[in-house]
Amino acid sequence: MEVHLIGNSDLKFDISQSVSYLKEQGYQVEIYRVHQRSTKGIVFAHPEQLEKLENHGWLTLIDSTHKTNRYDWRLFTLYVCDTYGCWNIGVHFFVSSEDSDTVAEAL
């Protein structure tokens, strides 16, 4: 039942498929690399999420979730508080390492 969540065993191909899927769904996606650390990441957000981040990003929470994929990449989610006091998703990013350079590049 969860086979569709497993992904491909080839990281590069899996990232390519994920990026294609996200773009088909209207997400803006950016892949980046931090050369001095040999790390990389993927940042993605829907335009509606970016609008919320732009309008309400003065107060932002960040959450790091582990064990979401077979490659041990970390999923980060930025949450913004809107004018009604509700927490909304702003942006997501996956990183190959949680070091400060890799996370800072995503932010």
Order of alpha helices (4+ residues) and beta strands (2+ residues): alpha-beta-beta-alpha-beta-beta-beta-alpha
